[in-house]
Amino acid sequence: MKTALIFLFTTFISIACLMSALGSPHPVLLYLIGFGVWGLFLWHCSLRMKKKEERRMHEQQFQEFMRQQTRKPQR
């Protein structure tokens, strides 16, 4: 849900910047902002995916560790 909201916010900012650049005498800054926002969005997504993969790896290692532990017999 958070990613969807960030995506909508990114889309809104980039559309506003790119449409403003059409009528601007010096549109380079607006183009940089419009495409820079997409770069930040992609960077955010890649960080999120790395954290998710790391969490999955740690959970897998924990599951492996727990499988190797021997249970004490119940009396």
Number of C-alpha atoms within 10 A of each C-alpha: 6 6 12 9 10 14 16 11 13 20 16 12 16 21 13 13 20 19 14 14 17 12 9 12 7 10 15 12 11 19 18 14 15 23 17 14 18 17 13 12 17 13 12 13 15 12 11 13 12 11 12 12 12 12 12 12 12 12 12 12 12 12 11 11 10 11 10 9 8 7 8 6 5 4 3
